[in-house]
Amino acid sequence: MGIKRALVSVSDKTGIVEFCRELSKLGVEIISTGGTKSLLSKEGVPVIGISEVTGFPEILDGRVKTLHPAVHSGLLAVRDSAEHQAQMKELGLDYIDLVVVNLYPFQETIDKPDVTYEDAIENIDIGGPTMLRSAAKNHAFVSVVVDAADYASVLEEVRTGGDTTLETRKRLAAKVFRHTAAYDALISDYLSNVTGDPLPERYTVTYEKIQDLRYGENPHQKAAFYRKPLAAADTLTTAEQLHGKELSYNNINDANAALQIVKEFEEPAVVAVKHMNPCGVGVGESIYEAYRKAYEADPVSIFGGIVAANRIVDEATALLLKEIFLEIILAPGFTSEALEVLTQKKNIRLLKLGNLAAGGSRSSQFVVTSIDGGMVVQESDVHSLKESDLQVVTDRKPTEEELKQLLFGWKVVKHVKSNAIVLAKDDMTVGVGAGQMNRVGSAKIAIDQAGDKAKGSVLASDAFFPMGDTLELAAKAGITAVIQPGGSVRDEESIKVANEHGIAMVFTGVRHFKH
């Protein structure tokens, strides 16, 4: 049958003039609307206005122009149906063989900090998705293009054979339905948030692919990296890779874990992560001092790990970082001298992302976790603890220094896999126990890791102590203060043990399970 007639209406006009000019040279009649028609006419591309096809003017500020039987019959008619052919002939209608449409820039509109509700609603496209869906449904006969990246291949097929292949039309139709589904998901998400219903009866999310990954968690698993629309500038999905080989699935997960922890701190901080858990966290007067502490917290586990810093990496810090094998260093930036040092290591990934100096963006969003046959959705854990939230439950109150270390440990323990125990001292972690089936097991790991540094340290626990055995272990190790949520029916047992050993203990009233 061939492509003889095309309807073109695009908001993103990248490459559209060249594409339509070539179609016209191949004898394709171009129908267009509004700004697209004006541009094509200006550039000397023969074009017919939509009103000449419909016999009806564009009305209501352009809201109604393509919603017309002369358009949609041309898109939806089944070409090998005698009945459809007869109706089209009787009504004097003609077929449309190619649709080239992209939609009103809704995402770009709502991304503006001063966008009004009225502006957002006005940028919901109606005619565009309707034409796309009509053409995509009838892909047995109609070609539909929603992405400028497909212009060249479509043009080549038309030039070679007069039409696209059925295989191409199927591929393009699938892309169209993904595109319109994503568009509708973004609109529904916006309206759900506006109306205060972030967990509606149907939860639809959309992401755009950043890149395919070599493999997933293991080499036999396929994987890809996707970005949520309107992702903040201090998220991993918007990071700029300055150096190194391609990120892996595990790199991305570990780097994201490191980023979430470093966002907890406003002072210069460095976080080292291995397998989604922090192995070392330090804060200091400078990023150099913070890194020294993060390294000294666990110089064994940091090898092959991920390091996140919330200040620009300078040359002095880079020279330390260069001494060991690291997979990734992510930071708000690197001085030219630091880059010269670090880029000498061929494979290390250097990632630059938004300003983290003020703790990054901590607004609550929703986390989606897939399960077999479904998913669960929850708010992200961005709870921040203030000193005034603490309840001292022991005879001895924590000293000013102990209190400082307790709050430091609390920021870290919320990001450690449960059951989680963190020992802190001198503005650094000295022991981390993660992911054990009981809390005593995690405490033993943290204390063993700390060794002599356990004495005089403080202990943070992500959840309450079900009995006093963890406190007994802490006392034996020389731990002087404890922070935990409280709320166990056996809190009094833990308080009694703490009092017996002169340990200061505070309750937060907040739990931080992380699975």
Summary of the structure (lengths in Angstrom):
residues: 515
radius of gyration: 30.1
end to end distance: 57.7
largest distance: 97.2
contacts: 1728
relative contact order: 0.06
helix: 39%
strand: 20%
